[in-house]
Amino acid sequence: MKKYAVEVLFMSACAGMFLPVFAWGGTDVNIDNPLAECVDIHPVHRQEMDNLTILKTTVTLKKSTGECGCFSTLISYTSLLAQDVEGYGRGSAYSLQEGNISLAKMQGRYPLSFVLSVDNQSVRDQKLALMIRCTPPL
């Protein structure tokens, strides 16, 4: 019985080495969210899939984003190296990835993934940041 249990553990450990998605135990992503009063974003884990770096999160809608100063249900996100957060918007940092997410049909708590980078080789050992903002009026 003990031998069987050891074999199962060994086989499980080996199988895990060949999964196409690499996941970290932690997130290693700072979240800058001035909309936290309306939209709570809780990081679950950061992972690599093919060439992408993705942050899996759980989002909880607490109240309308309009109550936090937004003009629509769209929120914008920008990912960048954590060391560049202070220089963002002043020309001394660049974004890795940007996007808009509609919260219009989402209620309560749900999973949401953010693409942080399309070149995971360049950010693999870097601490990243995710900035959440209201989407500017079109």
Secondary structure, DSSP 8 states (H G I E B T S, - for coil): -HHHHHHHHHHHHHHHTT-SEEE-SS--EEEE-TTTTTEEEEEEEEEEETTEEEEEEEEEE-S-GGGGT-SSSEEEEEEEEGGGTTTTTTTS---SEEEEEE-TT--SEEEEEEEEES-HHHHTTS-EEEEEEE----
